[in-house]
């Protein structure tokens, strides 16, 4: 694993070393375009990455288990919610072949 941090806010993520440069680029670009991942002192720490755990309600390892997934503002945009990250953030990550968890059911 390698830790990467957003240049402006300092929000950090532990990700697989092979995708670390890409994740760093993407989180810096998200913040450069105006979406701060860490919202300051009052922000809830809900930007998640590596966690050795199964997919919810299954016994298959989650992509988080391999350091291949991150969650941005997870408590603001929980799985199953109708609230979503701004579409341009989703589009930026999907352009680099990441899936958006908000499109999953479960």
N, C-alpha and C positions, 0 to 999 in steps of 0.2 A: 504494500500500500504506500501511497505517497499523499501527503497533505498539500492541498492547494487552497489559496486564499484569494478572495476577490480584492482587487487593488484598492477600490474606494472604501468599501464598508468593512473589509476584513473577515467577512463570513467565510468559514473554512469547511472543507470537505475532505474526507479520506477516501481516495479512489485508487483503483488498480493503476500501477505505475505506467502501464502502456497507454492509458487514456488520460493520464494526468495533464499533459500539455493541452489536449483538446478541451478538457473540462475547464482548465484555467482560462483559455481563450474565450470560451463561451460565457463563463460567469463575468469576466471582465467586460465583454461586449454587452451583456445584459445591463450591467451597471453604467457603462458608457452611454447607453441609449436612454438612461434615466430611471431604471428600476433598481433601487437599492435592495439587495438581498437581506442584509441586516439593517433593521430600521432604527438602530440606536439603542440607548441604554434600556429603554422600556420594552424592547423587542423580546418576544418569547423565543427561546432557542429551539426553533423548529425547522432548521435547515439540516437535513440528515443525509448521511451517506453510508459508509460501510457499517454493516451490522450482520453478524452471522445468524441468520434466521430463515425460517421457511416462508414461502408465499402464504399470505393470510388464508387460513382454513384449508391448507394443503400440507403435504409432507415434502414437497419439492423445494430445494433451496431458492431463495429470492435472488434476484440480480444484485441486491445489496450485499449478499454473502460473498460475492466475488469482487466487490468494489466497482461494479459496473452501473450503478444507479445512484442518483441523488434526488432528494426531495427539497424543493424550495418552498418556504412558507407552508409547510405541511399542515399546520393546524388552521391556517386560514383557508386552505383548499383541500379539505379531507376527502379521501376516497369515497365515492358515492355522492358527493355534494354537487350541487348545480353551479357552485362558484368555481371559477377557473382562473388560472394564471392568465395574464393578458395574452391574447392570441399570438402576438408577434414574438413573445418569449417561447411559446410552444413551437411556433414555426421555425424559429432559429435552431432550437435543439433537434427538431425532426429533420431539418435540412442536413444534419450530421448523423442521421439514422438512429437517434434516440427515440424511444417510445414515450408518450405522455401518459402517465398513470391515470390522469383524469378521464381518459378514453376507455379505461378498463372497467369491467363490472366486478362487483365483489365486495 
